[in-house]
Amino acid sequence: MSGAAVPDRLERLFRKYLEPLGYGQADSRGPVDRDGGPIPWITYPAFHMLQRLVRPEHRVFEFGCGHSSLWWSSKVTEVVSVDHDLAWLGTIRARAWPRQTLIHRPIHAPPGPVPPELAADVQALIDGQWSSGQAGFDIMHGHNCADFLGYATSLLQWPRGTFDWIVVDGMARP
């Protein structure tokens, strides 16, 4: 295969598959579809699967907010998103739908009540948390569970079974 064949094939892939999906049209706020509407920042195959599974009556809890929050809010009954970045929450709040609740839980926020049956598991996650030794790196990559305990326990404010989807796309990922 000649060297020119690969770029030609990539160009065809882009023009026939990616471009019609909106790839390359992301704006400064995040990924968008071909019509400029917000979409989650996930792979296209995962996004297509998600589109087939989501129902209007579903409820979503989301760690981290952004374009995915806006997309979910256009598809389901309720979206609750928790984020640590107040400025970013303001950006999303300006574009939010009425059925979207945005919660701010900054770094070092105290944890909410942890059910006794989960307390040991939460403590084990904190005690066993990997650290690079560089706080900025750990925070940026969601490896800093102890400092984001208030954030991570936000979901526990609701009874089990409240949400059909729980999306982890923010701090304290473990």
Protein Blocks (a to p, Z undefined) as FASTA:
>chain_A
ZZklmmmmmmmmmmmmmmmnogoiacfkbccdfkopacddddfklmmmmmmmpcfkbccd
dehidjklmmmmmmmmbdcdddfblklmmmmmmmmcfkbccddddehiacddddfklmmm
mmmmmmmpccehiaklmmmnopammlmmmmmmmmmmpcehkambdcddbehkZZ
